[in-house]
Amino acid sequence: MIDSIRGVLLRSEPQLAVVECGGVAFACPITFNTARQLPPVGEEVRLYTVLNVREDAMELFGFGDLTERRCFTQLTAVSGVGARVALSILSELTPDKLALAVSAGDHKALTRAKNVGPKLAQRLVLELKDKLGFGGAGDAVLPAAGGIPSAAGNADQAVNALTVLGFSASEASAAVAKLDAALPVNELVRQALKSLGRRG
């Protein structure tokens, strides 16, 4: 597996980065979120990568950070979700927003992505929750707007959201435990992702 590439950014487009490494230029499909993180053309860049091999093509997908790459692999592990659909979802939703949507059962958030209809969005949410063991009817969901969650509830929801991205429950719990549990769930997830990303 090609874990990452580092080199000079030759060209960037909304969903493509061309990086020259040792005289070879790699054209990597990317998300809109990664595109926004790219340096100016001519500067050095590192992309974390996933090599997708099909019968008719090989594509090297690039990601600005390890969390986005981890999320991509979680999405493509769902039956019927190809690399392009996963890229589309991660162009519309950052990893933390996707994790919160899945843990809350909010399939409508996923339908904002191109080529993701209601049925696929529902299946994605169900399969990701089932794989992580918190898809049962008794599971807590994120509170509705205006609700006043407890600090413990915030931390639990943040841990659940992080496990959507493929972090183990112990990794997620340890990262969230270092933060102020009174913070909103989305902020807990965002800050925990920063620390987990550094260790990833």
LINTAGI-V820980 format. One record per pair of residues at least 12 apart in sequence whose C-alpha atoms are under 6 Angstrom apart, sorted by the first residue. I is the first residue (numbers start at 1). J is the second residue. Records with the same first field share a line. If there is no record, write none. Layout:
I = J  J
//
This chain:
3 = 48  49
4 = 47  48  49
5 = 46  47
6 = 45  46
7 = 19  20  21  44  45
8 = 20  42  43  44
9 = 41  42  43
10 = 41  42
14 = 32  35
15 = 29  30  31
16 = 28  29  30
28 = 60  61  62
29 = 61
30 = 62
31 = 87  91
32 = 91
33 = 91
34 = 63  64
47 = 62  63  64
48 = 62  63
49 = 61  62
67 = 197
68 = 95
71 = 165
72 = 86
88 = 113  114
89 = 113
92 = 113
99 = 161  164
100 = 161
102 = 125
103 = 161
104 = 141  142
107 = 121  122
151 = 181  182
154 = 185
155 = 181
158 = 185  189
159 = 172  173
175 = 192
176 = 192
//
